[in-house]
Amino acid sequence: MKKPETFEVRLVSATMIAPMVRQLVFERVDGQPIGHEPGQWVNLALPLPEGERRRAYSIASAPDGSSRFEIAVTRVPCGTGSIYLHDLPEGSVLSAIGPHGLFTRASEDPSPSLFVGTGTGVTPLRAMMQAALTKGSGAPLWLLFGARFEEDILYRAEMEAFVRAHPHVRYEITLSRPGEGWKGKSGYVQAHVPALLRELEAAGAPVAPHVYVCGLERMVKAVRELCRRELGVDRKHVHTERYD
């Protein structure tokens, strides 16, 4: 695994992808590739009024040999770091440290994977899926994504395109506060994990599925315990990352 290093990054572009979520595309100023593994994260050094503060963000894009990478930041009303990044103008330069993290999935891994993410916890899972599909992987890749409202769904168009192009990709959304017109799943993600995992196991793959979970600690803990204690998933097959 690549040793973390410190480098400067420039904000190339920024787009609001949900009412409170801003996607930022950075590039290394020196033009060197990021060299991360799918699922890793970087620290950004933010020059805040109270002094420099480091904030960790999962890399939302798969490694492609370029100097660019994406993150997604939820604006938190009292979060000085998130507010700073939501207001950061294109062209700005920051210091970054990374890549970091052991929450990774090899692109060539043949194991079926159930990805479970809520909010911006979907970002490392997106990177894993992008990387696997770019490499031509035929392993089943199923994503269960949870949000409060329909407008909070991240990367929906991209995931639906993956489903249309790849028969081994499945995409499920559940909303904890669905509107009247919502026809999909509702409730928390942990309510839907058992059925999806049983379906994935029944698909007849020669190896047992792995489960990758990312989001707030409360959800991550609930899904981890559900998989290990009630569903009998080998602890080595349950991979988790929390961001609070």
C-alpha positions, 0 to 999 in steps of 0.5 A: 500500500502506498505510503501517505504523502503531502501534496498540493491540490487545486480545485478544478470544479465543484457541483451541487449533487444534492441540496446539501452535498457539493462534489469537488474535483481536485487535481494535484498541482504537481501533476502526479497520479494520486495512486490510491486504492478504491475505498481510501481517503485523503486529509485536506488541510483547511486554513480555518479562522481558528487555525489549520484543521485537517478533515478526512474525506473518502475519495469518490472516484476510482484510480485512473492514473491521473492527478485528479480525484473527487470527494463529496462534502455534506454541508453541516450548519455548524461544521466550519470545515464543510462550510469552508469547502462549500464556499471554496472557489474553483482554482483554490489550492489546498494541502492534502495528505494521503492516501490513507485507509484499509477499507479497500476492495481490489478491482479484480476481486471475484467475490460477490459484493454487497455495498451498503452506504448512507449519505456521503458514505456511498463515496468509497463504495462508488469508487470500488464499483467504478474500479471493478467495472473499469477492469471488466469484473463480472463479480456481482456488485450490489449497492443498497443506498439509504437517504432521508429524502428522494432529493438526497439520493447521490449518483443515482443516474450513474448507478442506474446507467451501471445497471443498464450496462452490466447485468451483474450490477444491482442498485437498491434505494431506501428512504427513511422519509419517503414522499407520497409518490415514492414507490421504492423501498422505505426505512433504514438500510439494515431492514433490507440487508438480510433479504438482499444478502440471502438473494446474493448468496442464492445466486450460486457464486463459487465464493461467499459474498463480502459486505462493505458498509460505510456511513454514520457509526450507528448504521455501520454498527447495526449492519456489522452486528446484523451480518456477524451475529444474525446472518452468519457472515464470516467476520473477515467478509464484513468491511466497515468504515464510519465517518463520524 
